[in-house]
Amino acid sequence: QVQLVESGGGLVQPGGSLRLSCVASGFTFSNYGMSWYRQAPGKERELVASISSVGGTNYAGSVMGRFSISKDNAKNTVYLQMNSLRPEDTAVYYCRAYYFNSWGQGTQVTVSS
């Protein structure tokens, strides 16, 4: 079955950076696009960034120019590089594979001084 394990979250000051990782298993990783979502307290889960199987990327407007998604097929891993973090980026971040309705446990990102 599909398994997704996110890591890399933590507490960071505004303006700081973090890199999230998501290791995937249970499917042929190179054949699928991947996405990062986030859910802040009291809010719905929202799409942050996506990368297709051939490397095309899309970003939510709120993170455009600050976040970067990438994919290492040799490691079955998708990354989210987050720069210039803001308090409003605070959320639990999840990865998801295209067409699979499976979620990992998420990783908490807190941006605060």
C-alpha positions in Angstrom: 0.0 0.0 0.0 1.0 3.6 -0.4 3.0 5.0 2.5 4.2 8.6 2.8 6.5 9.8 5.6 7.1 13.5 6.0 9.9 15.1 7.9 11.9 18.3 8.3 9.4 20.5 10.1 10.2 22.6 13.2 10.2 26.0 14.8 11.7 28.8 12.7 11.8 32.6 13.0 10.1 34.7 10.4 12.3 35.1 7.3 13.9 31.7 8.0 14.0 28.6 5.9 13.2 24.9 6.1 13.3 22.0 3.8 10.6 19.3 4.1 11.1 15.8 2.8 8.6 13.1 2.0 9.7 9.5 1.4 7.2 7.5 -0.6 6.7 3.7 -1.0 4.1 1.3 -2.4 4.0 2.6 -5.9 6.3 3.4 -8.8 7.3 6.9 -7.7 8.8 8.0 -10.9 5.5 7.5 -12.7 3.5 9.9 -10.5 3.4 13.5 -9.7 3.5 14.6 -6.1 2.0 17.5 -4.1 2.4 19.2 -0.8 -0.6 20.4 1.2 -0.9 22.2 4.5 -3.5 22.6 7.2 -3.5 25.4 9.7 -5.5 25.2 12.9 -9.2 25.8 12.2 -8.7 25.9 8.4 -9.2 23.5 5.6 -6.3 21.6 4.0 -4.9 23.6 1.1 -2.7 22.7 -1.9 0.7 24.4 -1.6 2.7 23.0 -4.5 2.7 20.2 -7.1 5.2 18.6 -9.4 4.3 16.4 -12.2 6.0 13.1 -13.2 7.9 15.0 -15.9 8.9 17.9 -13.6 6.3 20.6 -14.3 5.5 22.6 -11.1 2.7 24.7 -9.8 2.4 26.8 -6.7 -0.3 28.5 -4.7 -0.2 32.2 -5.0 0.7 32.7 -1.4 4.0 30.8 -1.7 5.0 31.7 -5.2 8.6 32.8 -5.3 9.3 31.6 -1.8 8.7 27.8 -1.9 10.2 25.3 -4.3 9.1 21.7 -4.9 11.5 19.1 -6.3 11.5 15.3 -6.8 14.3 12.8 -6.6 13.1 9.6 -8.2 16.2 7.7 -7.2 15.4 8.3 -3.5 11.5 8.1 -3.9 11.5 11.5 -2.2 9.8 14.8 -2.8 11.1 18.0 -1.2 9.6 21.4 -0.3 12.2 24.1 0.1 10.6 26.9 2.1 12.3 30.3 2.2 11.3 33.7 3.6 8.9 32.0 6.0 6.0 34.0 7.5 3.8 33.3 10.5 0.9 32.6 8.2 2.9 29.6 6.9 2.4 27.9 10.2 0.6 24.6 9.6 1.0 20.8 9.4 2.4 20.0 6.0 1.5 16.8 4.2 2.6 15.2 0.9 0.3 13.3 -1.4 0.8 11.3 -4.7 -1.3 12.1 -7.6 -4.4 9.8 -7.9 -3.8 8.1 -4.5 -6.0 9.1 -1.6 -3.3 8.4 1.1 -1.8 10.8 3.5 1.2 10.6 5.8 1.2 11.8 9.4 2.4 15.3 8.4 5.1 17.5 9.8 4.5 20.6 11.9 6.0 23.9 10.7 5.8 26.8 13.2 7.0 30.2 12.2 7.3 32.5 15.2 9.6 34.8 16.9 
